[in-house]
Amino acid sequence: MNLHAVRAIYAFEMARTRRTLMQSVVSPVVSTSLYFVVFGAAIGSRIQSVGGVSYGAFIVPGLIMLSLLTQSVSNASFGIYFPRFSGTIYELLSAPVSPLETVLGYVGAAATKSIVLGLIILATATLFVPLQILHPVWMVLFLLLTATTFSLFGFILGLWANGFEQLQVVPLLVITPLTFLGGSFYSIDMLPAGWQQLALFNPVVYLVSGFRWSFYGHADVAVGVSLGVTVLFLALSLVIVVWIFRTGWRLKA
């Protein structure tokens, strides 16, 4: 494996984050803090607890997952789209760099940025509400799996998009709504029976549920099912990426 190439791509993408620190880190943290103020204070004062957990603490895993999903997709999609837009993708394709090394560099950087942001938001949350993490190993596992999976998805999105408008449409019109409807701010047990069944078709429900279980031992669906759905989505994304590099779709056109 050409580790030098992986490090070069990874370092370049991480350097881009340092150049856009306000947009990459500060803005998501400030936005999440506002969620704590609005939902945690205003609404939380009217809701005593959910599943034996104070509402302010209950929404923390959902807020972290919201930022993790959107930032993973955004970072990875822009990272691979910009070389296509500028034409430098052909230099990468002609270099002695394998598809695996390319994906490791771009997806690894996007996942790293998202995980760091998630940990910063977790630290910020402790300033607003008392937190406990019952299963820290599972929390880290879900954090890694989710960041990697949606970074792969963002990589695919960056190859699919033909313009900056298409690059933004999926995060804004698909990822964010699914996250809001995926139990980030409530338990699906609070929904009517019919809506509970409908919510189970939302894949984000399983991600948020498993991640919240690692904090409080409270889950809307079994943790094994949540883990299985996450791994399945990861495998599907890997299959699509392999197909893209084998066929050259959107890479050589």
C-alpha positions in Angstrom: 0.0 0.0 0.0 1.2 3.5 -0.9 1.0 5.1 2.6 2.7 8.2 1.3 -0.2 8.8 -1.0 -2.8 8.2 1.7 -1.0 10.6 4.0 -0.7 13.2 1.3 -4.5 13.2 0.5 -5.4 13.0 4.2 -3.1 15.9 5.1 -4.4 18.0 2.3 -8.0 17.5 3.4 -7.2 18.2 7.0 -5.3 21.3 6.1 -8.5 22.6 4.3 -10.3 22.3 7.6 -7.7 24.5 9.3 -8.1 27.1 6.6 -11.9 27.1 7.1 -12.0 26.7 10.8 -15.0 29.1 11.3 -17.2 27.1 8.8 -15.9 23.6 9.7 -15.9 23.8 13.5 -17.1 27.0 15.1 -20.3 27.3 13.1 -21.6 23.7 13.9 -20.7 24.1 17.6 -22.5 27.5 17.9 -25.6 26.0 16.0 -25.7 23.0 18.3 -25.4 25.3 21.4 -28.4 27.2 20.2 -30.3 23.8 20.0 -29.4 23.2 23.6 -30.7 26.7 24.6 -34.0 26.4 22.6 -34.8 22.7 23.0 -33.1 22.0 26.3 -34.2 25.1 28.2 -37.4 26.2 26.5 -38.9 22.8 25.7 -37.0 20.9 28.3 -38.6 22.9 31.1 -42.0 21.6 30.0 -40.9 18.0 29.6 -39.7 16.4 32.9 -37.9 13.4 31.5 -37.9 10.8 28.6 -37.1 7.2 29.6 -36.0 8.4 33.0 -33.5 10.9 31.5 -33.9 14.7 31.7 -34.9 16.1 28.3 -31.8 18.3 28.0 -29.6 15.3 28.4 -31.8 13.1 26.3 -31.3 15.2 23.1 -27.5 15.3 23.4 -26.9 12.0 21.4 -29.4 13.2 18.8 -27.7 16.5 18.4 -24.3 14.9 18.1 -25.7 12.5 15.5 -27.3 15.4 13.6 -23.9 17.1 13.3 -22.1 13.9 12.6 -24.3 12.9 9.7 -24.4 16.3 8.0 -20.7 17.1 8.5 -19.6 13.6 7.3 -21.6 13.9 4.1 -20.6 17.5 3.5 -16.9 17.1 4.1 -16.5 13.9 2.0 -18.7 15.2 -0.9 -16.9 18.5 -1.2 -13.5 16.8 -0.8 -13.9 14.6 -3.9 -16.1 17.0 -5.9 -13.6 19.9 -5.9 -10.9 17.9 -7.8 -13.6 16.9 -10.3 -14.6 20.6 -10.6 -11.1 21.8 -11.0 -9.9 19.0 -13.2 -7.2 17.8 -10.9 -9.0 14.4 -10.5 -7.2 13.3 -13.7 -3.8 13.8 -12.0 -5.0 11.6 -9.2 -6.2 8.9 -11.5 -3.0 8.9 -13.5 -0.8 8.8 -10.3 0.3 5.5 -8.8 -2.5 5.6 -6.3 -5.0 2.7 -6.0 -8.7 3.2 -5.5 -8.4 1.9 -1.9 -5.7 4.5 -1.1 -7.8 7.3 -2.6 -10.8 6.3 -0.6 -8.8 5.9 2.6 -7.4 9.4 2.2 -10.6 11.2 1.4 -13.0 9.2 3.6 -10.5 9.0 6.5 -10.1 12.8 6.6 -13.8 13.4 6.4 -14.5 10.9 9.2 -11.8 12.3 11.3 -13.1 15.8 11.0 -16.7 14.6 11.9 -15.5 12.6 14.9 -13.5 15.5 16.3 -16.5 17.8 15.8 -18.7 15.2 17.5 -16.4 15.1 20.5 -16.2 18.9 20.7 -20.0 19.0 20.7 -20.1 16.3 23.5 -17.7 18.4 25.5 -19.8 21.5 24.9 -22.9 19.6 26.0 -21.4 19.1 29.5 -21.6 22.9 30.0 -25.4 22.7 29.6 -26.5 19.4 31.1 -25.1 16.6 33.3 -24.1 13.6 31.2 -23.3 10.0 31.7 -22.0 7.4 29.3 -22.9 3.9 30.4 -21.2 2.1 27.5 -18.2 4.3 26.3 -16.8 1.5 24.1 -20.1 1.2 22.2 -20.4 5.0 22.0 -17.0 5.1 20.3 -17.9 2.2 18.0 -21.2 3.9 16.9 -19.3 7.1 16.4 -16.6 5.5 14.2 -19.1 3.4 12.2 -21.5 6.3 11.6 -18.8 8.8 10.6 -17.2 6.3 8.2 -20.4 5.2 6.7 -21.7 8.7 5.9 -18.3 9.8 4.8 -18.5 7.0 2.2 -22.0 8.1 1.3 -20.7 11.7 1.0 -17.9 10.4 -1.3 -20.5 8.8 -3.5 -22.5 12.0 -3.5 -19.5 14.1 -4.5 -19.0 11.8 -7.5 -22.6 12.0 -8.5 -23.1 15.7 -8.3 -22.7 17.8 -11.4 -22.8 21.2 -9.6 -22.8 22.8 -6.2 -26.6 22.8 -6.1 -26.7 19.0 -6.4 -24.0 18.8 -3.8 -26.2 20.5 -1.3 -29.6 19.1 -2.2 -29.1 15.7 -0.5 -27.8 17.0 2.9 -30.5 19.7 3.0 -33.5 17.9 1.6 -32.8 14.3 2.7 -30.2 13.9 5.5 -31.3 16.7 7.7 -35.1 15.9 7.5 -34.5 12.2 8.1 -32.4 13.1 11.2 -35.0 15.4 12.6 -37.7 12.7 12.0 -35.4 10.0 13.3 -35.9 10.5 17.0 -33.1 13.1 17.6 -35.4 15.2 19.8 -37.9 12.6 20.9 -38.4 8.9 21.5 -40.5 7.2 18.8 -42.4 5.6 21.7 -44.0 9.0 22.1 -45.6 8.7 18.6 -49.0 7.1 17.8 -48.7 3.4 16.9 -49.1 3.9 13.2 -46.3 6.6 13.1 -44.1 4.4 15.2 -44.2 1.7 12.6 -43.6 4.2 9.8 -40.6 5.7 11.7 -38.9 2.2 11.6 -38.4 2.7 7.8 -36.2 5.7 8.6 -32.6 4.4 8.8 -31.5 7.3 11.0 -33.8 6.0 13.8 -31.4 3.0 14.2 -28.3 5.2 14.3 -29.7 7.6 16.9 -31.3 4.8 18.9 -28.0 2.8 19.1 -26.0 5.9 19.9 -28.4 7.0 22.6 -28.4 3.5 24.2 -24.6 3.8 24.6 -25.2 6.9 26.8 -28.3 6.0 28.9 -29.2 2.3 28.2 -32.4 3.6 26.6 -33.2 2.6 23.0 -36.2 2.8 20.7 -35.0 -0.4 18.9 -32.7 -3.2 20.0 -29.0 -2.2 20.0 -28.1 -5.3 17.9 -30.6 -4.2 15.2 -29.1 -0.7 15.3 -25.6 -2.1 14.9 -26.7 -4.4 12.1 -28.4 -1.6 10.1 -25.3 0.6 10.4 -23.0 -2.2 9.2 -25.4 -3.0 6.4 -25.3 0.7 5.2 -21.5 0.7 5.5 -21.3 -2.5 3.3 -23.7 -1.1 0.7 -21.7 2.1 0.5 -18.5 0.1 0.1 -20.0 -1.9 -2.7 -21.1 1.2 -4.6 -17.6 2.8 -4.2 -16.0 -0.4 -5.6 -18.4 -0.4 -8.5 -17.6 3.3 -9.3 -13.9 2.7 -9.5 -14.3 -0.4 -11.5 -16.5 1.2 -14.1 -15.0 4.8 -13.9 -18.5 6.2 -13.5 -18.3 10.0 -13.0 -14.5 9.7 -12.7 -13.4 9.5 -16.3 -16.2 11.2 -18.1 
